[in-house]
């Protein structure tokens, strides 16, 4: 019996297990899913729940996996996106109707996505080791031997590292990373606006860093506010009234006066790219492979496209599931998507972090031009919807 171990049962790892399970059942494969945090059987809504912006392309993937109908129960559609440069006239607006899609994307609480994925897993195919962590991974002739922190060990023909951007196992295996620090920190929180958001998302660029305000269910908004490191720490420590006042000054009153802010969390920002994504019997996936700046909301959507492509490569091959040629073929097929998406996110970050007068003028003209040129706007919208490389 062939076996596959997925190290990390978060959104990426659970999505891979779901994408593989039907084919794995037919082929007699066994999937081991190892996750340190027990998600529980019941979903508990929270004002402060972290959320993810799912592109329209991600919706299509989850439809193919049969879980979108359930995820959609708590998904807030993004029907419009307003992109602007603070203090300047340049702006562009993306509209779902103009792109002939029901929504440009959706904002969903992470815990709800995880709940839907775990509920859809088939215990006949997927063995869940939870709570559990992998302490050590040792390569051998037929794959890898994994030693868990609870003392158990298991062998697999293919190990998939989906344990996040700070993957200790990636380091243990000697896989180097390319780090591009942005010298910025993202402050993330949920806020309540004074007016209905109407499904509109805002991406606003300022001299101190970009700000995104994404619509959530129950007329909340998910705030991602990028600032220099010290200033982000200062904002996180402010009393609620003072914080909302500063937020209002930067964002303005398009959504009325902000009424409430929840717990504030800080995340130092760095572009991380693994120098290797595949070895014989090994795949590095998700944030362990590439962790992006949140400016364009592309990180998770790229990881899910990688996940679907990996599942397709494994299920279409007659070779062993850890066969290096199969894994190299998967990576070769995904390189264009990864290169374009990582480049799109990084260049956008560099462009809108440059405070020089010349760059500011170029940005302003670019946003005006984007709004006036339908082909350019369509390209930008398709990239944001996760359809930039090919329709899936």
N, C-alpha and C positions, 0 to 999 in steps of 0.2 A: 504493500500500500504506500503510495506517495504521500508525503506530508509537507506542509508549509507552515512556518511559524511567523506570525505577524506580531512584532514587538511594538506595542502601543495600540490600545483599542479606542483611541480618540476618534475624531471625525474621519480622518484619512484612513486609519487602520480598519475601523468598522466598515467604511465604505468599500474597501478592498475585499474584506471578507464577504460582504453582501454581493459584490460583483462576481465573485468566484463561486459562491456556494452552490448554485444550480448546476454549473458545469462540473464542480468538484464531486457532487453527489453522483452524477452520471459516470464519472471516471473512477470513482472509488478513492478520491483523494481525501485526506484528513487535514483540517485547518485548525491550528492552535493559535488562539488569540490571547495575548498576554497584556494585562492592563492593571496598573497600580491602584486605580480609583474605581470603586464600585458605584455604578450609576444609579442603582436602585430600580425598582419596578414602577414607581409612581413619579410623574413629573410634578415638580413644585414650582409654580411661577414665582418670580421675584422681580421687584422694581429694578434691582441692580444687575440683573442677568446680563452677562456678556453676550454679544451678538455678532453675526457674520453677514456680510453682504454677499449674497449668492447671485451670480450672473444669470442671465437668461439661458446661456449655454449649460450652466450647472443644473438648472431646472430640467432641461432636456435629458441630462444624464440620470437624474433621480427619477424621472418618468420612466426611463428604460429599466431602471432597477425596481420599479413598482412601489416606491415609497413617497413619491411627490404628493399624492393626494393627502396623506397624513401630515407631511411636513407643512403643506399649504394651509392647514388649519390655523397655524400661528405665524404665517408668513405675511409680512407687510409689503405689498407690491410698490416698487419705485416706478412711478409713471412719468416723472420728469426729473431731470438733473440740471441744476443751475450752476455754471462754473464761472467764477469771477476773480478779478485781481483787485484787492481792496485799495480804494483811493484812486482807481483808474477806471476809464470808461469801458475797457475791454471786458466782454462777457460772451458766453455762448450758452445755448439752451438745447438740451436733448430731450426729445419727446417720444414716448413709446408709440403713440399713434402714427407719427411720421415714419418711424422705423418698421411699422406694420407688425408689431409684437404686442402681446397683452401687457407686458411690463419690461422695463429695461433690466430689472433685477429685483431681488427680494431681500429683505432684512429679516433674519430669523435668529432667535436666541440659540446659542450653542447647545445649551442643555436640552432643548427641545429636539434639535437635529439628532443629537446623540441618543436621546430616548427613542426616537423613531427608528434609527438604525439598529439599535440593540434589540428592539422588539421584533424586528424583521429577520434576525439571524435564526438559522435552523440548527437546533442543538444536535441533530443527527449528523451534521457535517462540521459544525464549528464547536470546538471545545474551548470554553472560556476559563482562563486562569486569572481569577480576579478576586481579591486584590493580590497581585503578584508582580514582581519585577525580575528582569534578567540581570544577574550579577556578573556573569561571564559568558563570552561566546568563543568557542574554539572551532576553527575549521578542521574538517577531516575529509577523507576521500569522497564521501557521499553527501557532503553538505556541511552542516554545523551541529555542534553539541552545545545546548544552552543549559546553563546552571541557574536556577531561580533562587531568589533570596530565602524562600521557604525550605530550601534543601532539595527540592525536586530537580530532576534534569530530564531533558528530552532531546531527541535528535530530529533533524529535519533536512530535507533535500534543498529547500530554499528558505532563507531567513530574510524577512523584510523589515528594515529599520524604519519605523514610523513613530519614533519616540521624541520628536520635537527638535527645535533649532539648537538646543544645548545638549544634544545626544552624547551621553558619556560613552555609549557603546561604539559610536562612530570614531571617537577619539581612541578608545581601547583597541580598535582594529587598525589604527594607523591611517585612517582616511583624513587627509588634510582638508582644510577649508580656506576659501578666499573670503576675507572680511573687508567690507567697505563701510567704515563707521560714518555716520552722518552728523555726529555731534549734536544730535537732537533727541528729545524724549517725547513720546506720545502720551498725553494725558487722556485717559479714556473714562467716560462716565455716561450715565443716562440723565437726560434733562427733560423737563416738561415745558413746552412753549405755551405762550398765552393764546395763540391762535391755532386752529387745526392745521396740521402740516399738509394734508391733502395728498399724501404719497409723494411729495417732492423732496429730493435730496439736494444738498448744497455742498459744493466743493469751493472753498474760498481760500485764495492765496494771499498771504500777508508778508511783510518784510521780515517777520520773526518766524515764519513757517506756515505750512498749510493747515487748514481746518476743514474737517468734514462733519456734516450734520446729516444723519441718515434717519429716515422715518421708521418708527417702530409701532407695533400694535398699542392700543390704548392711548393714542396721541402722545407717546413718548418719542424722544429722538436719541439716537446713539451719537455721542460726541467723540470725535477723534481730533484732538487739538495738539499739533506738533509745535514745540517750542525749544529754544536752547535749554540745555540740561538744567542749569540753575534756576531759570525762570519757571520751568515746569514744576520743579520742586516747590518753589514759592507759591505757585497757583494751587497746588495740591493741598498746601497747608492753610490756605485762606479760610476764614469763616464763610459759610454758605452765601450770605448776603453780599459780601465783598467779591466772592468768586463770580456770582451771577452778574454783578455790575461790570466786571472786567470783560466777561464773555459778551455781554450786551454791547459794550463799546466796540468790540472787534467785529462781531457778527452783524450788528444793526437790529432793525425792528421788522424784518420781513415776516417773522413769525410772532410778532408781538413781544411782550415782555416775558422773559423766562421766569417760571414760577417755582421750580424745584430742581435740585441736582442731587443725584444719589452718591454712592461711594465713588471716590476718585482713585484711579490706579495709574501708576507710571510704568512705561515700558521704554527703556533705552533702545534707540533705533540703529540697526546695522543690517546691511545686505550681506547675507551669508550664502555662499555657494560651495557645495561639496566638490572636491577635486575629482572624486570618483563617485558614480552613482550605481555602477554594477560591477560585480565580480562573479566568478563562478559560484553559484549557490547563494548569492547575496544581492539585494536591491536596497538602495537608500531612497526613501520616499518622503513626500511632504516637506515640512519645515526642516527636517534633517538634511534634505537635498538642496533646498533653496528657501530662504526666509527673506521676504521682501518688505520694503517700506509700505505702510498701509495707504499711501497717498491715493492710489487708484483702485484699491480694493481687489487686487488681482491675486494675492498669494494663495488663498484657499482654493480659488477657482482653477488656478493652474495645477495645483496638487491633485484636484479631483480629475482633471483631464489626464494627468499622468496615470492616475489610478485606473481609469477606464482603459487606457491604452495598454497598461501592464496586464490587466486581466484578459484583454483580448489576445495579447501576444501569447500568454500562457495557455489559454484555452484553444488556440488555433494550431498549436505546435504538437507534433507527434514525438518530440524529443522529451527528455526528462525535464521536470519543472525547474531544475537548477542549472540547466544547460547554458553555458556562457554565450553561445551564438544566439540563442533565443533572447537572452537578456540584452545583449548588445544590439540586436535588431530593434527591440523595444526602445532603447535609449536613442538610437539613431533616428527613429521615427519621431521622437518627441523633442529632439534638439531644436528644431526650427521654432516650435511653439515656445519652448523655454527661453530661447535666445530673444525672440520678439517680445515676450511678456516681461522678462526681467529687464530688457533694455528699455521698453516703454515706461516701466515703473521708475527705473533709475534715472533715465534722462529727464522725465517729468520732474522728479525730485530735484535734480541738479538745476534745471531751468528755473524752477520757482523758488529755489533757495538763494539764487544769486540776486543780491540787492543793488547791484550797480545800475546806474541810470540807463545805460545802453540796453542791458538785459530787460529792465522793466519796460522800456519802450517796445522792444521786440515782442515781449509777452503780450503787451496790450494790443499790438497790431495782429499778432497771431490769433488771439481770441476773437477779435473783430472779424478777421478773415475767415476763421472757422465757422462763425455764425452766418457769414454771407455766402459760403461755398458749400452747397449741398453734398458734393462728392467727398470733400474733406470731412465734413461733419458725419457722414455715413461711415467713413473709415474709422473715425474716432469712436463712434457709437458701437460699431461692431467689435472693436478691440475691448471696449468697456464691458460688452455683453459676453465676452469669451468666445467670440466667433471670428476672431481676427485671422486665424490660420486656415481653418477649414470648418465647414458646417459639420456638426456631429449628430 
